[in-house]
């Protein structure tokens, strides 16, 4: 949809949105429905309250609402705004960068006492990607922290809910963690970006359409129809749900319940903390491992060119800039150690001091959800579990790969045999074969000609 069509669409909906909003606000005013944060903020704004303070410091100014900024500017007190424009990651909530809305004297705070110069170097290189968007250069960050060698808090950070959930399942089933903690509510990690949940797709998978809550998923007649929709829309978040459901099937609810039962009350008790960047904003961890679902420099350049290059719309430019900001925020959560997937690596053209105590680059095998390999026999956890039949491709997710099978899969793949044929020959699903080949070093882009 073009910007013009989108604007026209919103304009046509405006009267209905306004009517609904007024009705909702009236009900909140009467106490008939729950009052939201935005409601009482707006009430406070309209009341034009004058705060009896000599100084007011406005933190996180890069992600303010217009109402908050207006309240702040109308105060007679001496005013200070603190923020980092490169940490603006709530544009989808119509946040505005207050730092650009005022004409205050500017003082740059460039020294970070959280991390050392090597982690600062990674952060600076990520911000330099904004040069591809023709945005002004950023202030150089100087890392003056003195990290400790004792890593007490370890976190896995991802761009999306599902990537984190899958990684948690993989690590827990693989025995890498026994106690885990999700920032925010663990239940929220079972949802895709647009609201569909793992359970919705699982119900579609089982033909239980009457249990589906998401309206879009409920309109699908079958998994095949859903996959055709995903192929047309390139909805990567929903595609990930489908892959997980087809791989784990009806074991998913039990798996998620196992995670919940091993979820600690506080992050201090956990072996590993899992979080999206939006949920861990403002926090820090001794060791941070990034997943591979963040933007890369190549994607920034490609999207800039595909969206018009120099003629790119302000909306598209801001979206790309915010994706860079999200990765920057993730990197700067680390205090002592940062583990970066090789595909994201912003230091490809720079040689770090060797050996690096702060930075390590991790291969696909270290962070990819290795479904088949990490799937320990459920017998270890539930004595009533029956090992999947090796003759049944549909239930082969728990079958451990032998070296001979791995070699056979690689040989067939290199002969340009399709995934479907390889799966049939090995008695596995196409998804299991694809994941195994990726774990063995095959690039995901190489599968275009192998998918039936």
C-alpha positions in Angstrom: 0.0 0.0 0.0 1.4 3.4 -1.0 1.6 6.3 1.4 -1.1 8.1 -0.5 -3.5 5.1 -0.3 -2.7 4.6 3.3 -3.5 8.2 4.1 -6.8 8.0 2.2 -7.7 4.8 4.0 -7.0 6.4 7.4 -8.9 9.6 6.4 -12.0 7.5 5.5 -11.8 5.7 8.8 -11.3 8.9 10.8 -15.0 9.6 11.6 -15.5 6.0 12.9 -12.3 6.1 14.9 -13.3 9.4 16.5 -16.8 8.1 17.3 -15.4 5.0 18.9 -12.8 7.0 20.8 -15.4 9.4 22.2 -17.6 6.5 23.3 -14.7 4.7 25.0 -13.6 7.9 26.8 -17.1 8.5 28.0 -17.3 5.0 29.5 -13.9 5.5 31.2 -15.1 8.8 32.6 -18.1 7.0 34.1 -16.1 4.1 35.4 -17.9 1.7 33.2 -14.7 0.3 31.6 -11.1 0.1 32.8 -9.2 3.4 32.7 -6.0 3.3 30.5 -2.8 5.1 31.1 -3.3 7.2 28.1 -6.7 8.3 29.4 -5.6 9.7 32.7 -2.5 11.2 31.1 -4.8 13.1 28.7 -7.0 14.2 31.6 -4.0 15.5 33.4 -2.9 17.3 30.3 -6.3 19.0 29.7 -6.5 20.1 33.4 -3.3 22.2 32.8 -1.9 21.4 36.2 1.1 23.6 37.3 3.6 21.5 39.3 5.2 23.3 42.4 8.8 22.5 41.6 11.9 24.6 40.9 13.4 22.1 38.5 11.8 19.4 36.4 13.9 16.7 34.6 12.2 14.9 31.8 13.9 11.5 31.2 13.6 9.3 28.1 12.8 12.4 26.1 13.3 10.6 22.8 10.1 8.5 23.3 7.7 11.1 24.7 4.1 11.6 23.8 2.9 15.0 22.5 0.7 15.4 25.6 3.6 14.7 28.0 5.8 17.2 26.1 3.1 19.9 26.2 2.6 19.4 30.0 6.3 19.7 30.5 6.8 22.8 28.4 4.0 24.7 30.1 5.7 24.4 33.5 7.3 27.6 34.9 10.1 25.6 36.5 13.6 25.3 35.0 13.4 22.4 32.6 15.9 19.7 31.5 15.3 17.0 29.0 17.5 13.9 29.0 17.5 11.3 26.3 19.2 9.5 23.4 17.6 9.9 20.0 19.2 6.6 18.9 17.1 4.8 21.6 13.8 5.9 20.0 12.1 2.6 19.5 8.4 3.4 20.2 7.5 5.1 16.9 4.7 2.6 16.5 3.1 4.1 19.5 3.3 7.6 17.9 6.1 8.6 20.3 8.0 11.8 19.3 11.5 12.8 19.8 11.3 15.7 22.3 14.9 16.5 21.9 14.2 17.8 18.4 11.1 19.7 19.4 12.7 22.2 21.8 15.4 24.8 21.4 17.3 24.1 24.6 21.1 24.3 24.9 22.5 20.8 24.1 25.1 19.0 26.1 26.4 15.6 24.8 27.0 12.9 27.4 29.2 10.5 25.4 31.0 8.5 28.1 29.4 5.2 29.1 30.4 3.7 32.4 28.4 0.5 31.7 30.8 -1.1 29.2 34.3 -0.9 27.7 35.6 0.5 24.4 35.1 -2.7 22.5 31.4 -2.8 23.1 31.2 0.9 22.5 32.9 0.2 19.1 30.1 -2.2 18.2 27.5 0.4 19.2 29.2 3.1 17.1 29.4 0.9 14.1 25.7 0.1 14.3 24.8 3.7 14.5 27.0 4.4 11.4 24.5 2.4 9.4 22.3 5.5 9.5 24.7 7.0 7.0 23.0 4.8 4.4 19.7 6.5 5.2 21.3 10.0 4.7 20.8 10.8 8.4 23.1 13.1 10.4 26.1 11.4 12.0 25.8 10.4 15.7 28.0 11.5 18.6 30.7 9.0 19.2 30.2 6.8 22.3 33.2 6.3 24.5 33.2 3.1 26.6 35.0 3.8 29.9 33.5 1.0 31.9 35.7 -1.6 33.7 33.7 -4.8 33.3 34.0 -7.6 35.8 34.9 -11.1 34.9 32.0 -12.4 37.1 29.0 -12.7 34.9 26.0 -13.2 37.2 23.2 -12.1 34.9 23.0 -13.7 31.4 20.4 -12.6 28.9 19.3 -13.6 25.5 17.8 -10.7 23.6 15.7 -10.9 20.4 13.8 -8.7 18.1 10.6 -10.8 18.2 8.6 -12.7 20.8 8.7 -16.0 18.9 12.4 -16.1 18.2 12.9 -15.9 22.0 10.4 -18.5 22.8 11.9 -20.9 20.3 15.4 -20.2 21.6 14.2 -20.8 25.2 12.6 -24.1 24.2 15.8 -25.1 22.4 18.1 -24.2 25.3 15.8 -25.8 28.0 15.4 -29.1 26.0 19.1 -29.1 25.3 19.9 -28.9 29.0 21.6 -25.5 28.7 19.3 -23.9 31.2 17.3 -25.3 34.1 15.8 -22.1 35.5 14.7 -19.2 33.2 13.1 -15.9 33.4 11.2 -13.9 30.8 11.1 -10.1 31.1 7.4 -9.3 31.2 4.7 -11.9 31.1 5.9 -15.2 29.6 2.4 -15.7 28.0 3.0 -12.7 25.7 5.9 -14.4 24.0 3.5 -16.9 22.4 2.1 -14.2 20.1 3.2 -13.0 16.7 3.7 -9.3 16.0 0.1 -8.9 14.6 -1.6 -10.8 17.5 -2.0 -14.3 16.3 -0.8 -16.9 18.8 0.9 -20.3 18.6 -2.3 -21.8 20.0 -4.4 -20.3 17.1 -2.2 -21.9 14.5 -2.1 -25.2 16.5 -5.9 -25.3 16.5 -5.9 -24.7 12.8 -3.4 -27.5 12.4 -5.7 -29.8 14.3 -8.8 -28.6 12.5 -10.3 -27.1 15.7 -11.3 -23.8 14.0 -14.0 -23.1 16.7 -11.2 -22.6 19.2 -9.3 -19.9 17.2 -9.5 -16.4 18.6 -7.5 -14.4 16.0 -9.9 -13.3 13.3 -7.4 -13.5 10.5 -6.4 -17.1 11.4 -10.1 -18.0 11.9 -10.8 -17.1 8.2 -8.3 -19.7 7.0 -9.7 -23.1 6.0 -6.5 -25.0 6.3 -2.8 -24.8 7.1 -2.2 -24.9 3.3 -4.3 -21.7 2.9 -2.4 -20.1 5.8 0.9 -20.9 4.2 -0.2 -19.5 0.9 -1.2 -16.3 2.7 2.2 -16.1 4.4 4.0 -16.6 1.0 2.0 -13.7 -0.5 2.4 -11.3 2.5 6.0 -12.4 3.5 4.8 -12.3 7.2 8.0 -13.7 8.8 6.6 -13.7 12.3 3.6 -15.8 11.3 5.8 -18.0 9.2 7.8 -18.7 12.3 4.7 -19.8 14.1 3.8 -22.2 11.3 7.3 -23.7 11.3 7.2 -24.3 15.1 3.7 -25.8 15.0 4.6 -28.2 12.1 7.8 -29.2 13.9 6.5 -29.7 17.4 2.8 -30.2 16.8 0.7 -31.1 19.8 3.7 -31.2 22.1 3.8 -27.4 22.1 1.4 -26.8 25.0 3.4 -29.3 27.2 6.7 -27.6 26.2 5.4 -24.2 27.0 4.0 -25.4 30.3 7.5 -26.9 31.1 9.0 -23.5 30.5 6.4 -21.9 32.8 7.0 -24.5 35.6 10.7 -23.7 35.4 10.2 -19.9 35.3 11.8 -18.2 38.4 10.1 -15.6 40.5 13.0 -13.1 40.0 15.7 -12.8 37.4 18.4 -13.1 40.0 17.5 -16.8 40.4 17.5 -17.6 36.7 20.3 -19.3 34.7 19.2 -17.2 31.7 16.9 -14.2 31.1 15.0 -13.9 27.9 13.7 -10.6 26.6 12.7 -8.6 23.6 14.5 -5.2 23.4 11.3 -3.3 24.1 10.9 -5.1 27.4 14.5 -4.7 28.6 14.8 -1.0 27.7 16.7 0.7 30.5 18.1 -2.5 31.9 21.6 -4.1 31.8 23.0 -7.6 32.1 26.5 -8.9 32.6 26.5 -11.0 29.5 24.2 -10.5 26.5 23.6 -12.9 23.6 21.8 -11.6 20.6 19.5 -13.7 18.4 19.6 -13.4 14.6 16.3 -11.7 14.0 17.7 -8.1 14.0 18.3 -5.9 11.0 21.7 -6.1 9.3 23.6 -3.5 7.4 22.9 -5.2 4.1 19.2 -5.2 4.8 19.3 -1.5 5.7 21.0 -0.7 2.4 18.7 -2.9 0.4 15.5 -1.6 1.9 16.7 2.0 1.4 17.2 1.3 -2.3 14.0 -0.6 -2.7 12.0 2.2 -1.1 13.2 4.9 -3.4 16.7 5.7 -2.3 17.1 9.4 -1.9 13.4 9.8 -2.5 12.4 7.5 0.4 9.4 8.6 2.4 9.9 10.0 5.9 7.8 7.1 7.2 10.0 4.4 5.6 13.2 6.2 6.6 12.0 6.4 10.2 11.1 2.7 10.3 14.5 1.7 9.1 16.2 4.1 11.5 14.1 2.5 14.4 15.2 -1.0 13.4 18.9 0.2 13.7 18.0 1.8 17.1 16.5 -1.5 18.3 19.8 -3.3 17.6 21.8 -0.5 19.2 19.7 -0.7 22.4 20.2 -4.4 22.5 24.0 -4.1 22.2 24.2 -1.4 24.9 22.4 -3.6 27.5 25.7 -5.6 27.9 28.1 -4.8 30.8 30.9 -7.4 30.4 30.3 -9.6 27.4 28.5 -9.4 24.1 27.8 -12.4 21.9 26.9 -11.4 18.3 25.6 -13.7 15.5 28.1 -13.7 12.6 25.4 -12.4 10.2 24.8 -9.3 12.2 28.5 -8.6 12.8 29.0 -4.8 12.4 32.8 -5.2 12.7 33.5 -7.2 9.5 36.0 -4.6 8.3 37.6 -4.0 11.7 40.2 -6.1 13.5 39.5 -6.3 17.2 42.4 -6.4 19.7 43.1 -10.1 20.2 42.0 -11.9 22.2 38.8 -9.9 22.9 37.5 -10.2 26.4 34.2 -8.4 25.6 33.1 -9.5 22.1 32.6 -12.9 20.6 30.9 -13.9 17.3 28.7 -16.9 17.4 27.9 -19.3 14.6 24.4 -20.4 13.6 24.7 -23.6 15.7 25.0 -21.5 18.8 21.8 -19.6 18.5 19.5 -21.2 15.9 16.6 -23.2 17.3 18.0 -26.7 16.6 14.6 -28.4 16.7 15.7 -32.0 16.1 19.0 -32.0 17.9 17.8 -30.2 21.0 14.7 -32.3 21.3 15.7 -34.7 24.1 13.5 -37.7 24.5 10.4 -36.7 26.4 11.0 -39.8 28.3 13.5 -37.8 30.4 10.6 -35.6 31.5 7.5 -37.7 31.2 7.7 -41.5 31.8 4.5 -42.0 29.9 5.9 -40.4 26.7 6.2 -42.8 23.7 9.2 -42.3 21.4 8.1 -41.3 17.9 8.0 -44.0 15.3 11.0 -43.8 13.0 8.7 -45.0 10.2 6.4 -42.0 10.5 7.6 -38.8 9.0 4.9 -36.8 10.7 6.2 -37.7 14.2 9.9 -37.7 13.6 10.7 -34.5 15.4 12.2 -36.3 18.4 14.4 -38.7 16.4 18.1 -38.0 16.9 20.1 -37.5 13.7 23.0 -39.9 13.1 26.2 -38.9 11.4 25.3 -41.1 8.5 21.9 -39.3 8.1 23.5 -35.9 8.3 26.0 -36.9 5.6 23.2 -38.4 3.5 21.2 -35.2 3.8 24.2 -33.0 2.8 25.0 -35.3 -0.2 21.4 -35.2 -1.5 21.2 -31.5 -1.0 24.4 -30.9 -3.0 22.9 -33.0 -5.8 20.1 -30.5 -5.9 17.5 -33.0 -4.7 14.4 -31.2 -3.4 13.7 -30.9 0.3 10.5 -32.9 -0.2 12.5 -35.8 -1.7 15.2 -35.7 1.0 12.5 -35.6 3.7 10.7 -38.6 2.2 14.0 -40.6 1.9 15.0 -39.9 5.5 11.5 -40.2 6.9 11.4 -36.6 8.3 9.5 -33.4 7.7 10.8 -30.8 5.2 11.2 -28.4 8.1 13.4 -30.8 10.1 15.6 -31.4 7.1 15.9 -27.7 6.3 16.8 -26.9 10.0 19.4 -29.6 10.1 21.0 -28.5 6.8 21.2 -24.9 8.2 22.7 -26.2 11.4 25.3 -28.0 9.2 26.3 -24.7 7.6 24.0 -24.3 4.7 22.9 -20.7 4.0 19.1 -20.2 4.2 19.2 -18.4 0.9 20.4 -21.6 -0.8 17.0 -23.3 -0.3 15.1 -21.3 -2.9 15.5 -24.0 -5.6 15.0 -26.8 -3.2 11.5 -26.2 -1.8 8.6 -27.9 -3.5 
